[in-house]
């Protein structure tokens, strides 16, 4: 079985097409990996920010937290009363 020059060229073209397909697949995988890495980085940053907020919240005395919530509730009640008054007019 002897190979002809034309057969060698056809085989080389097939290999080039396969290599090109593999390169495209590799590029797609790299893009997906970069996207996943970016998402992981964002998740880590979010987790760090949550941990900072939790640490700060734990350091505040509960009395301060309750007092702040009570002030907010009072303010909301005042706004609701004002809204009712405005609706009457």
VENRASUL-V232256 format. One record per pair of residues at least 12 apart in sequence whose ideal C-beta (glycine too) atoms are under 8 Angstrom apart, sorted by the first residue. I is the first residue (numbers start at 1). J is the second residue. D is the distance in whole Angstrom. If there is no record, write none. Layout:
I&J&D + I&J&D
This chain:
none
